Amino acid sequence: MAHLFVIAGHGAGDPGAVGHGYTEAERVRALAGRLSALGGGNVTIGDTSRDWYRSGLINTLNIPKDWCVLELHMDSAGASARGGHVIIKQGYSPDKYDNALANFVGNFMPGRSNLVVGRNNLANVNRAASRGINYRLLECGFITNAGDITKFNNQMDELARGILSAFGIASAPSGGWVKDAKGWWYKRSDGSYPRNTLGGIERCIDDETPFEIPANWEWARLGSIAIVQSSKRVFEKDYVDKGIPFFRSKEIGDLYRGEEIHTQLFITREHCLRKIFISLRHIQTIKPCFFCWCCMIKEQNICGDRSIRCKHAMW
């Protein structure tokens, strides 16, 4: 079993490749996080706030000789290009870790004819070779390919486990739903159980989920993360000439589409404090509603000491 030192490519202002709303730097850092979580003490993550290429950190990297270094990247090309592969120093023969990693990524992210490629024009490949560091670079598919990036996102833990396995590292068990005589329960990866929130029992909702979500997201019932209650309505007679800006679903839609608000409405501060804001732990919903928008909202203090401060909301 090897000890794995992981470098996440790009970063520190360099996004790397871009595709389908994602950046290479952010995605490979997410994968590095999963490698650390699943690999435990057998994985060390290099400083993710730095760009290891531009800063030349490999030149001063001080690690034990028997450690393996893995640098994570994603490829970019035309939409049809796909697949992952391993890059090593040109003229070197792949070792057992290179071959195991290439076999895994070739099956997980198929599409490349050559799974191990020798290069002599990549800075970190050359730097590591000059210092005798056991190094390889992994291209985890194409960020510009819809299938590759979807699989990368939705099966990130499977990708991480395959990488760890190539280096002989056993990954920690992941959490999941287990069934006993009383019903379904969610068991965390550390063997513990979350606090019961739905009638004293947490049941499997796999058959109820409407669509796939990334591997590092999770479904939760609204009642388990928020206090659900009805707010007071705002009527036309409640509008005033100036005061606290009030947004209806129409105004929220305008903002979501990047349009200007043509009719600015206001309510009094007293109305805002007494009737409008309810305790939903950063989430407010409009009801009835037959649509759903995911919005990013700047954190701001709207009504003073009793305002809602929120960063993320869904309507």
C-alpha positions in Angstrom: 0.0 0.0 0.0 1.3 3.4 -1.0 0.8 6.8 0.8 -0.8 9.1 -1.7 0.1 12.8 -2.0 -2.5 14.6 -4.1 -2.0 17.8 -6.0 -5.2 19.6 -7.4 -4.3 21.3 -10.7 -4.6 25.0 -11.5 -6.3 27.2 -8.9 -5.1 30.5 -7.3 -6.9 32.5 -10.0 -6.4 30.0 -12.8 -9.7 28.1 -13.4 -8.1 25.7 -15.8 -10.5 24.2 -18.4 -14.1 25.3 -18.4 -17.2 23.4 -19.5 -20.8 22.8 -18.8 -20.8 25.4 -16.0 -17.8 24.0 -14.2 -14.2 24.8 -13.9 -11.4 22.3 -13.8 -9.8 23.8 -10.7 -12.9 23.6 -8.6 -13.9 20.1 -9.8 -10.5 18.5 -9.1 -10.4 20.1 -5.7 -13.8 18.5 -4.9 -12.3 15.2 -6.0 -9.2 15.7 -3.8 -11.6 16.3 -0.9 -13.3 13.0 -1.5 -9.9 11.2 -1.8 -9.0 12.6 1.6 -12.3 11.7 3.2 -12.3 8.1 1.9 -8.5 7.5 2.1 -8.1 8.8 5.6 -4.5 8.9 7.0 -3.2 7.3 3.8 -3.8 10.4 1.8 -2.2 13.8 2.1 -3.6 16.8 0.1 -1.2 19.4 -1.1 -2.1 23.1 -0.5 -5.2 23.6 -2.6 -5.0 27.4 -2.3 -1.9 27.3 -4.5 -1.3 26.7 -8.2 1.4 24.1 -8.1 2.4 24.7 -11.7 3.0 28.4 -11.5 4.5 28.4 -8.0 6.8 25.5 -8.7 6.1 23.9 -5.3 7.3 20.5 -6.5 10.8 21.9 -6.5 10.7 22.2 -2.7 8.3 19.4 -1.9 9.7 17.4 1.0 8.0 14.0 1.3 9.2 10.4 2.1 10.7 8.6 -0.8 8.1 5.8 -0.8 5.2 8.2 -1.2 3.4 8.5 -4.5 2.4 11.9 -6.0 -0.8 12.2 -8.1 -1.8 15.4 -9.8 -5.4 15.8 -10.8 -6.7 17.5 -13.9 -9.5 17.4 -16.5 -9.1 17.6 -20.3 -10.7 20.1 -22.6 -11.4 19.8 -26.3 -14.4 19.4 -28.7 -17.7 18.2 -27.3 -17.2 14.7 -28.7 -13.7 14.1 -27.1 -14.0 11.9 -24.0 -12.1 9.6 -21.7 -9.4 9.7 -19.1 -5.7 8.7 -19.1 -2.4 8.8 -17.1 0.6 11.0 -18.0 4.1 10.0 -16.9 7.6 11.3 -17.8 8.6 10.4 -21.4 11.0 7.6 -21.5 9.9 6.1 -18.2 8.2 2.8 -17.9 4.9 2.8 -16.0 5.0 1.2 -12.6 2.4 -0.9 -11.0 0.5 2.1 -9.7 0.5 3.8 -13.1 -0.8 0.6 -14.8 -3.5 0.0 -12.2 -4.7 3.7 -12.4 -4.7 3.6 -16.2 -6.8 0.4 -16.2 -9.3 1.8 -13.8 -9.7 5.2 -15.5 -9.9 3.5 -18.9 -12.9 1.6 -17.8 -14.5 4.3 -15.7 -13.9 7.1 -18.3 -13.5 5.2 -21.6 -12.6 7.0 -24.8 -8.8 7.3 -25.0 -6.8 4.9 -27.1 -3.6 5.3 -25.1 -4.2 5.1 -21.4 -0.6 5.8 -20.3 1.2 8.6 -22.2 4.8 9.8 -21.8 5.3 13.6 -22.0 8.4 15.8 -21.7 6.8 19.2 -22.1 4.9 19.5 -18.9 6.6 21.4 -16.1 5.5 19.3 -13.1 6.2 16.1 -14.8 9.8 17.2 -15.5 10.3 18.8 -12.1 9.2 15.6 -10.3 11.4 13.4 -12.6 14.5 15.6 -11.9 14.0 15.1 -8.1 13.3 11.4 -8.2 9.6 11.8 -7.1 7.2 9.0 -7.9 4.7 11.1 -9.9 1.9 10.8 -12.4 -0.8 13.2 -13.7 -4.3 11.9 -14.1 -6.7 13.4 -16.6 -10.1 12.6 -15.2 -12.0 12.8 -18.4 -13.1 15.8 -20.5 -14.8 18.7 -18.7 -16.1 19.7 -22.1 -17.9 16.3 -22.7 -21.4 16.1 -21.2 -21.1 12.4 -20.4 -17.7 12.7 -18.7 -18.5 15.7 -16.5 -21.9 14.1 -15.5 -20.2 10.9 -14.5 -17.5 12.8 -12.7 -20.1 14.7 -10.7 -22.6 12.0 -10.0 -20.1 9.2 -9.3 -17.3 11.1 -7.7 -17.0 8.7 -4.8 -16.7 5.7 -7.2 -14.0 7.6 -9.0 -12.2 8.4 -5.8 -12.4 4.8 -4.6 -11.0 3.5 -7.9 -8.1 5.9 -7.7 -7.4 4.8 -4.1 -7.6 1.2 -5.0 -5.0 1.7 -7.7 -2.5 2.6 -5.0 -3.6 -0.2 -2.7 -5.5 2.1 -0.4 -8.7 0.7 1.1 -11.4 3.4 1.2 -13.7 4.0 4.1 -17.2 2.7 3.7 -19.7 5.3 2.6 -23.0 6.0 4.3 -26.2 4.6 3.0 -29.7 3.3 3.8 -30.0 0.1 5.8 -33.1 -1.9 6.8 -33.9 -3.6 10.0 -37.1 -4.9 11.6 -38.3 -1.3 12.3 -37.8 0.0 8.8 -35.2 2.0 6.8 -32.5 4.0 8.5 -29.6 6.1 7.2 -26.2 5.0 8.5 -23.3 7.4 8.2 -19.9 6.2 6.9 -18.6 6.3 10.5 -21.3 3.8 11.6 -23.4 6.4 13.5 -27.0 7.4 12.7 -28.5 10.8 12.3 -31.1 12.2 14.7 -34.6 10.9 13.8 -36.7 13.7 12.3 -39.6 12.2 10.4 -42.0 10.8 12.9 -39.0 9.3 14.8 -37.9 7.3 11.8 -35.8 8.2 8.8 -37.0 6.1 5.8 -35.5 5.5 2.4 -36.8 8.0 -0.2 -34.9 6.6 -3.2 -38.2 6.0 -5.0 -39.4 9.6 -4.4 -36.3 11.5 -5.7 -37.3 13.3 -8.9 -33.8 13.6 -10.5 -30.1 12.7 -10.0 -27.9 15.0 -7.9 -24.1 15.2 -7.6 -22.4 12.7 -5.3 -21.5 15.2 -2.7 -25.1 16.5 -2.4 -27.9 14.8 -0.4 -31.7 14.8 -0.3 -33.4 16.0 2.8 -37.0 16.6 3.7 -37.7 20.3 4.3 -39.1 19.6 7.7 -35.8 18.1 8.8 -33.8 21.3 8.1 -36.4 24.0 8.6 -39.4 25.1 10.6 -42.3 25.0 8.1 -45.1 27.4 8.7 -47.3 29.9 6.9 -46.3 33.5 6.5 -48.7 36.4 6.5 -49.9 37.7 3.2 -49.1 41.2 1.9 -52.1 42.9 0.3 -52.1 45.9 -2.0 -53.3 48.1 0.8 -50.1 47.3 2.7 -47.8 49.0 0.1 -46.2 52.3 1.0 -44.2 54.9 -1.0 -40.9 54.0 0.7 -39.6 51.6 3.2 -38.5 47.9 2.9 -38.3 46.7 -0.7 -40.9 43.9 -1.2 -40.4 41.3 -4.0 -43.3 39.2 -5.3 -42.6 36.1 -7.4 -42.8 38.4 -10.5 -40.0 40.5 -9.2 -37.9 37.5 -8.2 -38.4 36.1 -11.7 -37.3 39.4 -13.3 -34.1 39.4 -11.1 -33.5 35.7 -12.0 -33.6 36.6 -15.7 -31.3 39.6 -15.2 -34.1 42.0 -16.0 -34.9 45.3 -14.3 -37.7 45.6 -11.8 -40.3 47.9 -13.4 -42.6 48.2 -10.4 -40.7 48.7 -7.1 -43.0 48.0 -4.1 -42.3 48.8 -0.5 -43.7 47.8 2.9 -43.1 49.3 6.3 -40.4 48.1 8.5 -43.0 47.2 11.2 -44.9 45.1 8.6 -41.6 43.4 7.7 -40.8 42.5 11.3 -44.2 41.4 12.4 -45.7 39.6 9.5 -43.3 38.7 6.6 -40.2 37.0 7.9 -40.5 33.6 9.4 -37.9 31.2 10.8 -36.9 29.0 7.9 -33.2 28.8 8.6 -32.1 30.5 5.4 -34.9 29.2 3.2 -38.1 31.0 2.2 -40.7 29.7 -0.3 -43.5 31.2 -2.1 -46.8 29.3 -2.2 -48.7 28.2 -4.2 -46.0 27.6 -6.7 -45.8 25.5 -9.9 -42.2 26.2 -10.8 -38.8 26.1 -9.1 -35.9 28.4 -9.5 -32.5 28.0 -7.8 -31.1 31.4 -6.9 -27.9 32.7 -5.4 -28.7 35.6 -3.1 -26.0 37.9 -1.7 -25.9 37.8 2.1 -27.4 41.0 3.4 -29.1 42.4 6.4 -32.5 43.6 5.3 -34.4 44.6 8.4 -31.8 45.2 11.1 -31.5 42.9 14.1 -34.4 40.6 13.1 -33.6 40.2 9.4 -33.1 37.0 7.6 -29.5 36.5 6.4 -29.3 34.1 3.5 -26.9 33.0 0.8 -28.9 30.4 -1.0 -32.6 30.1 -1.6 -34.9 28.1 -3.8 -38.3 29.2 -5.2 
